[in-house]
Amino acid sequence: MKNFILPILILLSICGYAQQQFAPVNPNASPEVRQLLSYIYSIKGKQIISGQHTYPHYPNRHLDSVKAITGKQPALFGSDFIWSGTRDRGQEIVNEAIKRYKEGSIICLMWHQGRPTDNPPYGWKESVQAKLTDEQWNELVTPHTELNKRWLKQIDQVAVWLKQLQDAKVPVLWRPYHEMNGVWFWWGNKRGENGISKLWRMMYDRYTNYHKLNNLIWVWGANGPRDLPEDEAYAYKYFYPGARYVDILGTDIYNADYEQKDYNELLALAKGKPIALTEVGELPKPIILKYQPQWVWFMVWSEWLWTHNPRSLVKEIYTRPETINLGDKKQ
C-alpha cells in the first residue's frame, strides 16, 4: 500500500505546485488579472505575444508603423509614466490605455521615475540617469525619512493613475525599476538586501496593501547580462526581489544579444514563472525563438522598429503562426 500511496502524494504535490504558479503574487488580484495571467501561462512554450512601446506624446506613431510594415497590429501596447517635459501626461496615458484595452490590447506600463531628490519635471540625464549616493540610498529605503517621504509622494501620484485603470477594470503588466542590474539609472546597480530588492518590495507593499491596487501583474524586467568575467556581479540573481513579489520575469535585449546561457539563467531563476522579452531593439530571429521558446511576449522599443530591424524581419516575426497579434483568436 505504501508503494502505491507515495507516487500519488508526489503527483498531488506536483499538481499543487503547478497550480500555485498560476496564482498572482497579490492574493487579492482582480478577476481580470487572474484571467490575463492564466492566459499568459497557457501560451508558455507555444506562442509569443507581439508588443510595441509607444511614447506618451504620440501614441499612434509606432503602432501605425507596425501596421504599415506587416499589415498587423501588436497585441501588447506599452507606454511610460516618465515625466520629463513641462507637464505630467499621466492622465493621457490612462485614457489611451483604457481605449487600447477596449480595442483588445494587453496593457504594459513602465516608469522612468525621476530621482527622488529632484523636483519635476525630471530631466533625463539630470535626474533619471543621475546617481544617488550610498547615504542617500539608505535614507530612501528607511521609512519616515525625508527622502523616503519624497519617494512616497512620487509613487502615490502614479498610484492615482493606476487606480483609474483599476476602476476601469484594466489589468496592467506593471514594470517598474527596469534594467536594475545596469548602471545607467539612479536605481541601478544596487545589490544586496538593502538594494533595489528592498525598494521593489516597498513599492509592492505600498501599492498592494496601502493603495489596494489589485489590477497589477508585477513584471521584473532586468537588462541582459554582459559577458566580461567581472560583469558576473550584474547577474540576474543579485537583483531579484523574490518569487513572492514577482509574477513574470523579463529581460531587455538590444543588438541581437540573445545568448542561450542568459535565457537559461533567467528560466532557472523564474522556477516556472513566465519569462518575457520586456524590451527589445533588434527582434529575435526565428532561429532564436526556436531555441528559446519560453518567451511569452516581446516589446520592441519605439523607433528601433525601423532603425535597427529590416522590414523583412519585422514582417517575418509578425506573420509567424506562433505570434499572437491584436485580434488573433485566443486559445
Secondary structure, DSSP 4 states (H G I P E B T S, - for coil): -HHHHHHHHHHHHHHHHHHHHHS-SSTT--HHHHHHHHHHHHHTTT-EEEEEE-BTTBTTHHHHHHHHHHS--BSEEEEE----SSS--HHHHHHHHHHHHHTTPEEEEEE-PPPTTS-SS--IIIIIT----HHHHHHHTSTTSHHHHHHHHHHHHHHHHHHHHHHTT--EEEEESTTTTSSSSTTTT--STTSHHHHHHHHHHIIIIIS---SEEEEEEEEPP--SGGGGGG-GGGG---GGG-SEEEEEE-TT---HHHHHHHHHHHTTS-EEEEEESSPPPHHHHHH-TTEEEEEE-TTHHHHSS-HHHHHHHHTSTTEEBTTPPP-
